[in-house]
Amino acid sequence: MKPRITLLTLGVDDLERSVRFYRDGLGLPTKGIIGAEFDHGAVAFFELAGGMHLAVWPRDSLAHDTGLPRTPPSPGDFSIAHNVTSEGEVDDVMREAEKAGARIVKPAQHNFYGGYSGYFQDPDGHLWEIVWNPAFLPAAEEERS
């Protein structure tokens, strides 16, 4: 396996609500919901930097496709980190997420390694960390796109 991830899929309870949150609230580019004409096919993809994509797909469809039983969400199992270039940008993104309907789990604050971060949950409970980590600053070309 090569060390890359190109698509991250989040199981959601309400596909239209998730599209509104990520597209309208956070400003992620998307063509909207596609594949609705197929059983368990409705999905939305969002373009991210570096050729990566975020998908939101109904939890029932994800369970159907994998053959696994649908289980209750477990927000504490993992987090998605969005690294930014400054402490001020952490605060800006946290405010933007809250305005879009996110629940702030941990307000932004300085942390033990010298960075600055906070956590929010999207409308389906997925945990996002917004972080300024001086050891992992995003590439300048990613910030321009």
N, C-alpha and C positions, 0 to 999 in steps of 0.2 A: 504494500500500500504506500502510495506517495503521500508526503506530509502536506496535504491541502484539504480544505473544505470549500466547496463551491455553492452549496445550498443548505440552508437551515430551515427545517419545516416545523412550525408550531401548530399543534392541534388546538382548535378553538371551538367554542360553543355556538357562536353567532358570527358567521363569516362576514356578513355585511357590516356589523359593528366593528369587527377587527379591521376591515378595509378602511372604514371611516377613521379609526384611531391612527393607523399607520400612515395613511395617505393624507387625510385632511388635518389631523392633529399634529403629526410629526413631520409631514412633508416628504415622505418617502415616495419616489416615483414608481408608478404602477400602471398597467393597462386595465386594471380592475379585475373583476371576477371573470374567469374563463372556464370552459369545460362544463358549464351547468347542464348542457344537453345530455351528459353521460351520467349514469348512476354512479354516485360517489366520485364524480369528476370535478365538481366545482372547487376552484382553488384560485388564489390570487398570489402573484409574485411581485416582489419589490426589488428594484435594482439597488445594490449596495456598491461601495467602492471596491476596487480590485477585482471586478468580475464576479463577486459573490452575490447571491440572491437570498432573500428571505421569503419563505412561502407561508401562507396561513391556509390551513385546510381543516375542515370540520373533524372533530375528534372521532365521530362515528365513521367517517370515511377512512381515517388513518387506521382505526381498529379493523375495519373491513379489509383494507388492503394488506395489512400485516398478518391477519388471522389471529391476532391477540385480542383478548377480551378488553373492552373499554374499562379503564380504571379511574378512580377519582384523581383529579389533578393533585400534584405534589410540588408546590412552588419552591420548596427548599432544596430540591434535588440538584438544581444547577442554576447558574445565572448567565446571562448574556452581557458581555461588557462592551461598552461603547467608549473608546478612549478619545479624549479631546486634547486640545493644545494649551488650555489654561484653566485655572480655577474658576475664572469668571464664566467660561463656556460651560463648565459643569453646572453652575447655578442657572444659566440660561436654559440649558436642555432640561433640567429638572422642572423649572417653571413651565416650559413648553409642554412637557409630558403631563404635568398636573392639570394644566388648562385643557388638554386633550382628553382627560378622563382617567389618567393613571392615578393609582393610590401610592402616595409617598410612604415607603416602608422605613427608610432611614434618611433623614435630611443630610445634605452634603456637609462633610466635615473633614478636617485633616486626619490622616491615618498614620499608623505606626511606621510605615516605610518612607514617609516624606511626601506622599501624594495627597490627593483630595478627592473624595468620592461620596456618592449617595446612591440609594437604591429606590426604584419604583417597580410597581407591578402593573402590567397592561390589563385591559378589561377581563382577560381570561386568567389572570394570576401569574403570568410568566414574569419572572424576576429579571430586571435589567439593572446593571450597575453603570452609572455614568461616572467616569473616572478621568482624572488628570494624573497620569503616572509618568514622572519624568524619565523613567527607564524605558518606556514603551510609547513614545510620542508618535502619532500618525505621520506618515510621509507627507511632505508639503504638497505633492501633486494630488493626493487624495483629498486634501482640505479644499483645493480649488474646484473640484468637480462637484 
